[in-house]
Amino acid sequence: MKKILVVNDFTIFPIVHGGKVRIFNIYQNISSNFQIIYVCLGENPKIQNKIISENFHEISVPKTFFYKIIIFITNLMMRSSVDDFGALFFASSNLQLKKVIRKELAECDIVIFCHPYMYPAVAPYIRNQLVIYEALNVEYALKKSILSNGYLKNILLDRLRMTGQALLKRCDLCFAMSEDDKQLFTQVYDVDTSKIKVAPNGVDLEYYTEIYKSRLIKKEQIISAPLILFLGSGHPPNVESAKQIIRNIAPKLPNVYFLIAGSVCWTIRNENHGKNVGFAYLITDEEKRELFRVTNVAINPMMSGSGTNLKMLDYMAAGLPVVSTAVGARGINLKNGIHAIICDIDAFPEKISDVINDKNLSEFLSSNGRDLVKAHYVWKEIAELMVNEIKNATGKK
């Protein structure tokens, strides 16, 4: 069994955002064909070797004190998280990390980068290994859209663009999340598009099967008002979306209750929100399942971002009718009015009302959305696609 070294700048657990969800599901499935060693930076004081499954291990290496101090100061200066850039600039000086990388890389046939940030720390030790870039986002475009303007932003983006270009030139194969991301790569970088394959985000369909079936059964409402749900981590595009709900959508639907759930709530807790907006800072899996059972409409009013929103696939897999912006639906091959309602922020109140008041429309979107996910966005099948591409690339090496 061939061995793959996967390198990234953060641990897989706890699985609290979309990137971690993808990494866990993709490599858990790929581990039936390859032995996976996932090397990353962690917060523990000592190197940790976590056995995720028989052929899937995570080795987390402590960040240095210097690394932590610099990132803390830079975060304050930028007024947003720049943790990824810590790996880009300083991972190469982490002696423990370099020792682990040299050891594991010497025993591996393939090395995969989930982001470009760790590439400078690994590049000097790559010899004859197949190099793969699994681009969870077009990082340059994403960071450009969310970092606050200033001289420091320019320095960070210049280094990120240079590193992304070097990785794309060096890699034998690149996985992009969508055709849109593939095209964006060609706009940002000088890249051979023949080496870029699309491997979209996915969902564990079986996890949501029971929820979907229970939604088909008529049940009493837990609250008297229709329930509208938005899930999100503290990622800046989610923060922007939550503010849109509080400021521009919820006030126009006073008889509808909006629940914003997830760690995004911590960043908006001081927002002046009306009585029809609630926050759920931390929800368990069981609470999430129950929310999905009783939600009338799921929304995704995102205005920026790259890659694919996993929440969209979760919503549709559970059979929730969805109202989203085009940005929120990016990377998913859905049709407006068939699989979901796609519209501008200004139209959200009207479209949400349409779905609430039209049972046939709600059921139509619910059924079609789940069918789309079932046909194209299941983790196991996406991982199989990636395995086939990796084997093809290995044969050409």
C-alpha positions, 0 to 999 in steps of 0.5 A: 500500500502506497503511503501519502504524506498530507501537510497542512497548518492546522489539526483535524480535530475538533471538526469545527469548520468546513475545511476540517470536515472535508479533510477528515472525510476525504482522507478517511475514505482515501485511507482504504487505498493509501496509508495517510500520514497527516502532519500539521501544526498544533497547540499541544506542548509536545508532538502528538500522534493521533490514530484516526483509523488503521491507515490514517494517522495525524501527527501534530507538531507544537508551534514555537513560542516565537511563532505564537507571539508573532501571530498574536501581534499580527492578528491585533494589527490586522484586526482579523485572523492571519494564523495561516500566514504564520505557517507561510512565514515561520514553519520553515524555522520550526526544527521539530517540524522539519525533523518530522517532515524529513522522516515522513517524507522519506517514507512516502511516495506522494505528498499532498498540500491541503493549503499552500501555507506549509509548502516552503517548509516542505519543498526543500525535502521533496525528491521523487515524490508525486506532488499534489495540491488540494486547493480547499480555496483559491487562497490568494483571492480569498485572503485578498477579499477578507484582509483589511487594507494596508501595507502589511496586507500587501506583504502577506498577499505578495508572499502568498501569491508567490508561494501559490505560483511555486506550488502550482508549478511544482505539483503534478496534480491539483484538485480544485473545489469547482470549475469556478475555482479552476477558472480563478486559478487561471486568472490569478496564476500562470498555470497549466489547466490540464493538471487541475481536476475538480473534486468538489466538497461533499456530504455524508448523505446517510447521516441525513437520511433519517432527518429527511424522512422525518421532515416528510412527516407532518409534525407540530411546530416547536415555535409558533413562527416559521423557523429560518436557519443560518449555520456558520463558523467565525470565518469572515464571510459568515460574519458578514452574512450574519450581519446581513440577516440581522440588519437587512433581512430579519427586520423585514420579516417580523413574524418569522424567527431567524436562528443563527447557529455556530461560532459565528455568534461570538463575533456578532454577539454585540450586534443590536438584533431584534426579537425575531433573531436568536443565537445558538453559540454551540450546538451538538450533533443531536441538536443540529439534527433536531434543528434540521428536522424543524427548520422551514427554510435554510439560508445562505446570504454570503457576499464573499468567499471561495471554494464551496459552502459545505452548509449548502450541501448539508441543508440540501442533504437533509431536505431543507429548502434553501434560499442563497446568494449566487456566492453562497451557492458557488461551486455547486451545479444547481439550478435556480428555482429547481434545487434552491432559490438563488437571489440577491440579498435585497430579495431574500425577504420576498423569496423566504416568504414565498417558500414558507407560504407555498408548500408545493414549492417547499417540497419541490426544492426539498426533493430536488436539492437532496436528489442533486446531492445524492447524484454528485456530492457524496464524500465516498464517491468524490474520494474515489474520483480523487484516488483514480486521478492520483493513480493516473498521475502516479502512472505518469510519474 
